Amino acid sequence: MNVNIVLSLVAVVVLGALAFLGGSAPALQGVFGILIPYIAFVMFLGGFIWRIMKWAKSPVPFRIPTTCGQQKSLSWIKHDKIENPTTGIGVVIRMALEILTFRSLFRNTKAKIIGDRISYELELWLWLFALVFHYSFLAVLVRHMRFFLEPVPVCITFLEAVDGFFQIGLPIVLMSGVLLFAAVAFLFLRRIATPTLRYASLAADYFPLFLIMTIAGTGMYMRYFLRVDVVAVKELTMGLATLHPSIPANIDPFLFVHLFLVCVLFVYFPFSKLMHAGGIFFSPTRNMANNSRIKRHINPWNPDLPFVTYEKYENAFREKMIEAGIPVEKES
């Protein structure tokens, strides 16, 4: 088996076991239930802001939007206003399609050699499961806000009702958690089933997949099989949210496994590839209008250097130019 897969899996298992042991010891429950969540939140928020500020300060002196076809030119030449926008509204539309529908991923192709020719195929399954993964993750994250808010906002209650529309037994099966686990499993299996992708994958590619898969799995296990005390969970989370933390007496130790792995994900997020969630807004190939033929762009980071005309240059080096046989405008 690939060593990167083994290392990532072992790391997640060790973290989960450490949290279970800590949650089973009453003396350590305050560490895993109060101290670590606060540290994780501060590191997530601080790391996120740090990465965003670092990208915001990065100089982008030139217009480098990706192009697909002809940019805006003569009126009788076809121009794609979404792929090659020349206005701010066009950029907003392109960014919205990229963020909400993963437009570039939908247009992604893979090359295969069939016989003696190269064939290009759309990777629609990757696009579909990536869309399912991100929207399911968002739904799960928003649903969990009910543990930190009292009263629970109507929008979260409505989302939970829609999420459990296909009622299967009690408690109601929430489809976002099931779809999240299925989507992460697909992304993992795709990564190990494709030889070229498996060769290029590192431990940093497998670790977040195992981490999110375990978080989703432990969450479903607590909801449908362990049946943890929701009131105790609400008491713990509301204490964290109101800065009056306390550990309920009847809290299940397995909850600390789920909570600790979420904290690990929060700490890992700003310093990993997962930060593309914020980085997409700073992509110069996506957030710039392609108006280089309409407007002259001057690099604001250019140093203010003295400009030397050719006349001054020739006056300074006329004798040497004549000796070298270089023609001059004025003889000495």
N, C-alpha and C positions, 0 to 999 in steps of 0.2 A: 504494500500500500504506500501511497505517496507520503513522504515524511512530513510535508506541510499539513496534510489532512490529519495525520496522527497528532502532531503537536497542537493544532488548533482544537481538536476534539478533547485531548487530554487537559488542555488549559481550561476549557469550559467545564469539564467534569470536576476538576480540582476546585474551581471557584464555587461550583454548586455544592460540593461536599463540604467545603469550608463554611459556607453560609448555613448549611443544615446543622453542622456541629455547633456553630455559634448561636443559631436560633434555639437549639435544644438546651443550651446552658443559660439559665436565668441571668447570670452575671454578665453575659455578653450580648443579651438581647438589646440592651440600650445602645451598644456599639453598632450592631447591624440594623437596628430599627430606627435609630435617631441620628447618631453621629455620621455614619456613612452616607445616608441620604442627603443630609445637609452639605457634606463635603462634595458629593457628586453633583448636586445642583449648582453650587458655586463654581466648580471646575467646568461644568458644561457651559454655564452662562459666560464665565470669564474667557474660556477658550473660544467660544463662538464669536464673541465680540472681538477678541484679539485677531482671529483669522479674517473676519470681515474688515477690520481696520487695516490690516496688512494688505489685503487685496485692494482696498479703496485707495491706498497711498501708492500703489504700483503704477508707474508711468505707462501710459498707452499713447504714444505720440502720433501714431498713424492709424488711419482708418483701415481695419483689416477684417471686414465682415466676410464670411464665407459666401461664395457666389455659386449659383447654379443656373447657368444660362446667361443671357445678355443682361447687363445692368442697364439702367435708364440711359438712353442715348438719344438718337433721332426719333422723331414722333412715329415714323412708320416701321420702326424695329420693335418687335415684341418685348415686353418687359414684365417680369414677375414682381408684382408689388408686395407680395408677402415674403418671398424668399430673398428678394433684393430690394428692401424698402429704402426709399429716399427721404422719408419723413418720419417724425417721431411717432405718429399714429401707426404707421406700418411696422415700426420696431416693436411697439406694444403688442400688436396683433401677433407678430412672429414669436415674441417671448411668451405670450399667453398660450399659443398652440404648443410651444416647446414644453412649458411647465405643466400644462393641464392634460395634454394628449401625447406627449413624448414624440413629437412629429419627426424629429431626426432619426429616432430609433425605429419608427414605423417605416421609414425610407431606407433603413439599413439593409444591406445585402451581404450574402456570404458566397464565396467562390468555391466551386467544386470542379474537379477534373473528371469529366465523363468521356471515356474513350480517349480521343486525341484533341479534345477541345475543352475550353473553360466555360462553365455554366454559372450564371449568377442567379441566386434565388433570394426571395424576401424572407427575412426571419420574423415571420408574423407571430410565431409562438413565443418568442422572446419578448416581443413588444406587448403581447397580450398578458403574459404572466408578470412582466414588470409593471404594467398598469394595475393589475389586480393586487400585486404586492404593495405598491405605494398607497393606493386608495384604501386598502384594508388596514394597513398600518396607521394611516391617518384616522380612520374610523375607530380603531381600537384606542388610539391615544385620546381622541376627543371623548369617547365613552368613559374612559377612566377618570375624566375630570369630575364625574359625579361623586367620586370619593373625596374630593377636595373642596367641594362647594356645597353650601347649605343656605337656602334651598337650591335644589338642582334646577338649572335653567331649563326652560321649555324646549330649547333647541336640542339639548343633550337627551332629554326624555324622548323627543320625537325621533332622534337618530337611533336610539336604542330600540324603539318600537319598530322602526323600519328594518333595522338589523335583524331582529327576531321575528320577522314577518312570517317565515315558514316555521311555524311552531312545531317542534319535535320533542315531545315529552316535557318533563319538568326536571330541572329548570330549563327555560327556553334556550334552544341552541342559537347562539349568535353567529351569523354566517361570516362576519368579518374575521373572527379568530380562526375559524376553519380555513377560510380562503388565504389568510396570511400564512398559516403553517404550510398549506399546499403550495403556495407560490414560492416560498423560501425553499421547500424541498425540491421543486422543479429547477430553480436556479442552481442549487447544489448539484443535482444529478446531471444537468446540462454541462456544468463545469467539469465534471469528472468523466462524462461520456464523450466529450469532444477532445480528441488527442491534442490538437494544437492549443486549445484553451487550457487543458490540463497542464500542458508543458509550461505555459506562461503564467500559471497561477501561483501565488505565493501564500504564505500563512496568513498574511493580511487580507487575502481574499476569502479564505475559508472561515477565519475566526468570527467575523460578524454574522456570517450565515448560520454557523452553529449556535452563536449567542442568541440571535433572534429566534431561531427555531426552538431553542430550549425555553426561552421566555414565553413563546406562544404555547408550547407544550405544557409547561408548568401551570400556565394560566388556565388552560382548558381542564387540566387534571384537577385543579382546586375547585373549579366551578362545577364540573359534571360528575366527579368521582369522590373527591375528598369532602366536598360540601363544607368549605370553611365558614366560620361565623362571619357573615357580612357586617354585622353590627360592630364586631370587634375590629374588623378591618377599617370600617368607617371611622371609628374612634381613634385609631392609630393615625390615619391619614389626615383627619381634621386637626389633630394635635400638631402634626408637622406643618400644616398650612397656616395655622393660627399662631405658630411659634410658642405653643404650650404643649410640647411633646410629652407623651406618656405611653407606656407599654401596657396594653390590657392584660388582665390576668389569664384570660382564656384564649389567647392568640395561638394559632397553630404554628409550630416550628417551620413547616414547609413554606409558609408565607415568606419567611426570611430568604429562602432560596430564590423565589420569584423576585422579591424586592431587591436583593443584592445584585442579581444579574441585570436588572433594569438599571441600577446605579452604575454597574460596570459599562453598560452600553452608553449611558449618559457621559461618563468620563472619556470613553473611547471615541465618541462621536466627533468632537471638534478637531481631533488630531489624526483623523483617518480619511479614507476615501469617501466615507459617508457624508463628509462636509460638502459634497457636491450639491446638497440641498440648498445651501446658501451661496455656493460658488457660481451656480448657474446665472445668477443675476449680475455677476461681474465678468462674464465671458465676453471678451471684446469681439469675438466672431458672431455673437448673437445680439448684443445690446447696442450696436452701432448702426447708424444709417449709412447706406452705401451712396454717399453723395460727393465722392471725391472728384467727379467731373463737374459738379455744380458749384462747390464751395472749395476755396483754397484753404488747406489746413496747415498751420504753422506750428512746429513743435515748440511747446511752451518751455521745454527743458533745455533748449539750445542756449549755449553760453553767449553772452554779449561780446562778440569779438569785433575788433576794428576791421572795416572793409577796405581792401586795397584795390584801387582801380588799376587797369592795365597801364595807364599813363604813368602812375607813380612807380609801378613795377619796372617799366622800361627806363625811366629816369634813374632808378637805383642801379640797374644792371646793364645799361646800354653798352658800355665799353666791353664788358665780358661777353655780351651777346654778339657784338661785332667780331670780336676775336674768335668766337666759336662758329662764325658763319651763319648765325641766326638772323633772318631779316628783321629790320626795325622800321618803325614808322618815321622816326626823325634821326638824321645822321648826327654824329657828335660834332 
